[in-house]
Amino acid sequence: MTDLDLRILAALLPDALRPFGEVADEVGVTQRTVRLRFRALAEARAFAVIPQMVLGNVQGLLAFELVVEFRAPMKPEWHAALLRAFPEAFYRSRPSLENAYLYLATRTASGVEDSVAKALAMPGVERAEALLMREQTSNVAAVLPILEAQRRALAR
């Protein structure tokens, strides 16, 4: 991989769909050179293309992170009970000393509020807060079943 290849890839990092003409202007070569180098890098498998979903843009779905703080010292059974209470979470943090993080999805704002209330009712929970997601996730395999269930529910 050459210095030019690295500069081309670096120029594409913020936006992999950026037009090659813009990349060429930034790195100081022709668009044709960028296209040829990109194709050569792709054929050499010098980089990976990983699909990412922007959860905040999925219509009809409110994806959120449920942040749960436990009273100290946190007991492992509190964390286990929380995970059992939210089997639909598509990300679950490992037990830590004081906090747990769950990624959840619902169709309504009241669904978010219900999840917070459910967490607050769990043993040992001191505080629970929902943070709406706008970020990307590459955990597509975990998110797709949730989106499919959501699509089916909306179709009813």
C-alpha positions in Angstrom: 0.0 0.0 0.0 1.5 3.3 -1.0 1.4 6.7 0.6 -1.1 7.8 -2.1 -3.3 4.8 -1.2 -3.3 5.7 2.4 -4.2 9.3 1.6 -7.1 8.2 -0.6 -8.4 5.9 2.1 -8.0 8.6 4.8 -10.0 11.0 2.6 -12.8 8.4 2.4 -13.0 7.6 6.1 -15.5 10.3 7.0 -17.8 9.4 4.1 -17.1 6.2 2.1 -19.6 7.3 -0.6 -17.8 10.6 -1.2 -17.3 11.3 -4.9 -13.9 10.3 -6.3 -13.6 13.8 -7.8 -13.7 15.4 -4.3 -11.2 12.8 -3.1 -8.9 13.6 -6.1 -9.0 17.3 -5.3 -8.1 16.7 -1.7 -5.2 14.4 -2.4 -3.9 16.2 -5.4 -4.4 13.6 -8.2 -6.9 13.0 -11.0 -10.2 11.4 -10.5 -9.1 8.6 -12.8 -6.1 7.9 -10.5 -8.4 7.7 -7.5 -10.8 5.4 -9.3 -7.9 3.1 -10.4 -6.2 3.0 -7.0 -9.5 2.4 -5.2 -10.3 -0.5 -7.6 -6.8 -2.0 -7.1 -7.1 -1.7 -3.3 -10.6 -3.3 -3.4 -9.3 -6.2 -5.5 -6.3 -6.7 -3.1 -8.8 -6.6 -0.2 -6.8 -3.9 1.4 -9.9 -2.5 3.2 -13.2 -3.9 4.4 -16.7 -2.6 3.6 -18.8 -3.0 6.6 -22.5 -2.1 6.3 -23.6 0.3 9.1 -27.1 1.3 9.9 -27.9 4.8 11.1 -30.5 3.8 13.7 -31.9 7.3 14.1 -33.0 7.1 10.4 -35.1 3.9 10.6 -38.6 5.0 10.1 -41.1 3.9 12.7 -38.4 2.8 15.1 -37.0 4.6 18.2 -33.7 3.0 19.0 -32.3 3.9 22.4 -29.7 3.1 24.9 -31.0 2.3 28.4 -28.3 3.4 30.9 -28.9 1.8 34.3 -26.9 2.7 37.4 -27.0 0.3 40.3 -26.5 1.2 44.0 -23.0 0.4 45.1 -21.8 -2.2 45.6 -23.5 -3.7 42.6 -24.6 -7.3 43.1 -24.2 -9.6 40.1 -27.8 -10.9 40.6 -29.1 -7.4 40.0 -27.4 -7.2 36.6 -28.6 -10.8 35.7 -32.2 -9.9 36.6 -32.0 -6.7 34.5 -30.8 -8.7 31.5 -33.6 -11.3 32.0 -36.2 -8.4 32.1 -35.0 -7.1 28.7 -34.5 -10.2 26.5 -35.1 -8.0 23.4 -32.0 -5.9 23.9 -29.7 -6.1 20.9 -26.7 -5.1 22.9 -26.0 -5.8 26.5 -23.1 -4.6 28.5 -21.0 -7.0 30.6 -21.5 -6.6 34.3 -19.5 -3.8 35.7 -19.2 -2.3 39.2 -22.1 0.2 38.9 -23.7 0.5 35.4 -25.4 -1.6 32.7 -26.1 -0.5 29.1 -28.8 -2.0 27.0 -29.7 -1.1 23.4 -33.4 -1.4 22.8 -36.0 -0.4 20.2 -39.7 0.6 20.4 -42.2 2.3 18.2 -43.3 5.0 20.6 -42.0 7.5 23.1 -44.2 5.8 25.7 -42.4 2.6 25.0 -39.1 4.3 25.9 -40.7 5.7 29.1 -42.1 2.2 30.0 -38.6 0.7 29.6 -37.1 3.3 32.0 -39.9 2.7 34.5 -39.4 -1.1 34.2 -35.6 -0.7 34.9 -36.3 1.6 37.9 -38.5 -1.1 39.4 -35.7 -3.6 39.3 -33.8 -4.6 42.4 -30.7 -2.4 43.2 -31.4 0.2 40.4 -30.6 3.7 41.6 -31.1 5.5 38.3 -32.2 4.7 34.7 -32.0 7.0 31.7 -32.9 6.5 28.0 -30.7 8.1 25.4 -32.1 8.1 21.8 -29.6 6.8 19.2 -28.7 8.6 16.1 -25.4 6.8 15.7 -24.4 4.1 13.3 -24.1 0.5 14.2 -22.2 -2.3 12.4 -24.1 -4.8 14.6 -26.5 -5.4 11.7 -27.0 -9.1 12.4 -28.4 -8.2 15.8 -30.5 -5.2 14.6 -32.1 -6.8 11.5 -34.4 -9.2 13.4 -35.7 -6.3 15.5 -36.3 -4.2 12.3 -38.1 -7.2 10.7 -40.4 -7.6 13.8 -41.0 -3.9 13.7 -41.9 -4.0 10.0 -44.4 -6.9 10.6 -46.0 -5.0 13.5 -46.4 -1.9 11.5 -48.0 -3.9 8.6 -50.8 -5.0 10.9 
